[in-house]
């Protein structure tokens, strides 16, 4: 399984119960298809950069997940079919390698009185 970031925007006119149901449905789809939700972050209602389907605002939800190929296909299918989700983006997270630490060099010694 690889790690992915899923961000989706829900219509601004849905109530809290419907928003919670959408979030639960997305998480359930991920877990039933062999994936795992690592982190969920609610960004709240935000203004869109441009109107989408005549909406100027939307509820942003961000998920950090581990997904199988089957889970990717199913979650994309469900998000495209949902009328409450106006936009989504699924991006694979590339593993970050730690920067190489240069070997510690010996500290420079100050010249002694006999040398200087």
N, C-alpha and C positions, 0 to 999 in steps of 0.2 A: 504494500500500500504506500502511496505517496501522500504528501501533505499538500493541502489546497486551502486557499482563502476564497470564501463565497460571500459576496456582498449582494444584497437584493433590496429593492425599494418597493414598499407597499403603498397603495393609494392613501392619500391623507384623510379620506372620509370614512375609513373603517374604524370601528370602536375598539376599545382595549381587548374585549373578549375575542373578537374576530382576529385581531393582531396576534394574540396569544395562540389561537387555534392554528394560524398559518405557521407560526414559529414551531409549534409542536409537530405539525404535519411534515415540515421540512426535516426536523431532527429525526422523526420516526422513519422517514424515507431513507435517510442516511444510514441509520443503525440497522434497519431490516435488510438492507442490501450489502451488509458487510463492512460498512464504514464506521467511523467514530467521530463524535463532535468533541473537539479539544477545548474550544473556548467560544463563548457567545458574547458579543458586545452590541449593546443597543445604542445607536447614535442619536436616536430620537427623531423628531420631526424637523426636517431641514428644507431649505429652499433649493429647488433644482436650478442648475445652470441654464436650462432652457426648458420650455414646456414639453411635457411628454403626455400624450393623450389628453390634452387640455388641463393637465395638472401642473401647478407651479411649485408644489411641495410634496413631500413624501416621507414615510418612516423608513429610516435606513437601519438595516440589520447586517452585522458582520459576523461570519463564522470562520473559525480556524478548524479544519477537519482533516481526517485521513480518509481517503476514498478508494474504493476499488473501481475497476472499469464499469462494472455493472451499476454501482451506485452513482457514478458520474452520469451515465446515460439516463437513468431514472430521474435523478434530481433535475437535470436539464429539461427533460420532458415535462415534468410536473410544473416547473416554474414557467415554462412557455405557455402551458395550458391555463394556468391560474389567471383569472381576470383581475384579481386583487394585486398581483405583482406586476408593476409597470416596467421594471428593468432589473436585470441581474447580470453578474459578472463572476465567472469562476476562473481562478488563476492558480496555476501550480506554483508552489513555493520551492525555489531552488535552495538546496542546502548551502549554508555559508561555512566556508572553511576558516578556521582561526588563522590570523596572520602569523607568519613564522617569526619567532623571537630570535634576534641575532645572538650569537654566543657572547657571553660576558667577557670583555677583554680585561686584561690586568690593568689596574689603575696606574697612571703615569706617576713616577716617583720624582720628587723634587730633588734637584742637585744638592749634594752635601757640601759643606763648607770647604772640604779638601778639594772637591772638583771645581768649584766656582770661584 
